[in-house]
Every structure is written in structure tokens, then in C-alpha cells.
Amino acid sequence: MKKIALLCLVLVVGLVAGCACPCANTKVAAPEKVLRHVVMFQFTANTTPEQLKDIEAAFRALPTKIPGITGFEWGTNVSPENKNNGLTHCFFLTFASEAARDAYLPHPAHKAFGASLKGHVEKVCVLDYWSQP
């Protein structure tokens, strides 16, 4: 029992005095800035659920076809705020550089994807930004 009390005392004193443990002074490196490319769509009323699934699959395939995309995620709007202005789908790509993003834009796979949207897009919003740590 005395050993447990002594151990607790040492731990408390260490916490109060500022732990000399090397792990306590380890600083986490700030994440590097990355270029985000956000694309949001509102699809036409005549776009069928099957066509939407094909469009989603085609966009999801772009990172496997185009070098320079370092991150990708997507989803559909679930916000209860009703401020999406009709936009339902969000695709979120990450690039390490403007050069990588600039190579993505005219890439044949990206152009083919854009052509496949013809007649299905009511509204699109694209926003690029550099992440701020």
C-alpha cells in the first residue's frame, strides 16, 4: 500500500511541477498546407438514381486515373439547415501543389468525366483554397 501511495505522490508532484518526461515536450509538426478542390453539384430533375450512381462512380474513379490527387472524399448533403441552394453532392480533392491541380484540370479523364455530365447538371460550384493550419 505504501508503494502505491508513493507512486501516486511521485506522479502528482511530476504533474504539478511539469513532467520532465521527454514525451511531454514533443511538439507535433504543423500540417503542411495543401490545395483543396471542392466541387458541388445540383443535378437536373430528370437525372435518374441509376445515372447518379454512374456519375458518382465516375468521379470516384478519377484519383485512380489522374496522378497528383493526394486525397479524395465525397458525400451527399445531410445538413438540416436547408442552405445548400439545391446543391446535393460534394466532391473534395486534395493536391500537393497548384501544378498538380493544373495538370488535373485538362487531363483527358477529367475532360471525359465533364462531358459525361452533359444534360445532368443544373448547377455546379467549384472552390479551390489552400488549407490553413
C-alpha positions in Angstrom: 0.0 0.0 0.0 2.9 2.4 0.8 4.4 1.7 -2.6 1.2 2.7 -4.3 0.9 5.9 -2.2 4.5 6.8 -3.0 3.9 6.2 -6.7 0.8 8.4 -6.7 2.7 11.1 -4.9 5.5 11.0 -7.4 3.0 11.2 -10.3 1.2 14.1 -8.7 4.4 16.0 -8.0 5.5 15.3 -11.5 2.3 16.7 -13.0 2.3 19.8 -10.8 5.9 20.6 -11.3 5.7 19.9 -15.1 6.7 16.5 -16.2 10.3 16.0 -17.2 9.2 13.1 -19.4 10.6 13.6 -22.9 7.2 12.8 -24.4 5.6 15.8 -22.7 7.9 18.2 -24.6 7.4 16.6 -28.0 5.8 19.1 -30.4 3.6 18.0 -33.2 4.7 19.3 -36.6 2.2 21.7 -38.2 0.5 20.0 -41.1 1.7 21.2 -44.5 -0.6 23.4 -46.5 -2.4 21.6 -49.2 -4.6 22.7 -52.1 -8.2 21.7 -51.8 -10.5 21.5 -54.8 -14.2 21.4 -53.8 -16.8 20.6 -56.4 -20.6 20.7 -55.6 -23.4 19.7 -57.9 -27.1 20.1 -58.2 -28.4 17.6 -60.8 -31.4 18.0 -63.1 -34.7 16.7 -62.0 -34.6 14.2 -64.9 -31.4 12.6 -63.8 -32.3 9.1 -62.6 -30.9 7.4 -59.4 -29.0 5.0 -61.7 -27.4 7.9 -63.6 -26.4 9.5 -60.3 -24.7 6.3 -59.2 -22.8 6.2 -62.6 -21.8 9.8 -62.1 -20.6 9.2 -58.5 -18.6 6.1 -59.6 -17.0 8.1 -62.5 -15.9 10.9 -60.2 -14.6 8.4 -57.6 -12.5 6.7 -60.3 -10.6 10.0 -61.2 -8.0 9.6 -58.4 -7.0 6.2 -59.9 -6.7 7.8 -63.4 -5.0 11.1 -62.7 -1.7 11.5 -60.9 -1.3 14.3 -58.4 -4.6 13.8 -56.5 -3.3 13.0 -52.9 -6.7 12.9 -51.2 -10.3 12.3 -52.2 -13.7 12.1 -50.5 -17.2 12.7 -51.4 -20.7 12.7 -50.0 -24.3 14.0 -50.3 -25.9 16.8 -48.4 -27.3 15.9 -45.0 -27.5 19.4 -43.5 -30.7 20.2 -41.7 -30.1 24.0 -42.3 -31.5 24.0 -45.8 -28.8 26.4 -47.0 -27.4 24.2 -49.8 -29.1 26.2 -52.6 -30.0 23.0 -54.3 -26.5 21.5 -54.3 -26.7 17.9 -53.3 -23.3 16.3 -54.0 -19.8 17.4 -52.8 -16.5 16.0 -54.1 -13.4 17.0 -52.2 -10.0 16.6 -53.8 -6.6 17.4 -52.3 -3.5 18.3 -54.3 0.0 18.9 -53.0 0.6 21.8 -55.5 -1.0 24.1 -58.0 0.9 22.3 -60.7 -0.8 19.0 -59.7 -4.2 20.7 -59.8 -3.4 22.4 -63.1 -2.5 19.1 -64.6 -5.7 17.6 -63.4 -8.0 20.2 -65.0 -7.2 19.4 -68.7 -6.5 15.7 -68.1 -8.4 13.5 -70.6 -10.0 11.5 -67.8 -11.3 14.8 -66.2 -12.5 16.1 -69.5 -14.3 12.8 -70.2 -16.0 13.0 -66.8 -17.1 16.6 -67.5 -18.5 15.5 -70.9 -20.5 12.7 -69.2 -22.3 15.3 -67.1 -23.9 16.9 -70.1 -27.7 17.2 -69.5 -27.4 16.2 -65.9 -26.1 19.3 -64.1 -28.4 22.1 -63.1 -25.8 23.9 -61.0 -22.1 23.5 -60.2 -19.9 25.3 -57.7 -16.1 24.9 -57.7 -13.9 26.4 -55.0 -10.2 25.9 -54.6 -8.3 27.0 -51.5 -5.0 26.5 -49.7 -5.6 24.8 -46.3 -4.7 26.9 -43.3 -3.2 25.0 -40.4 
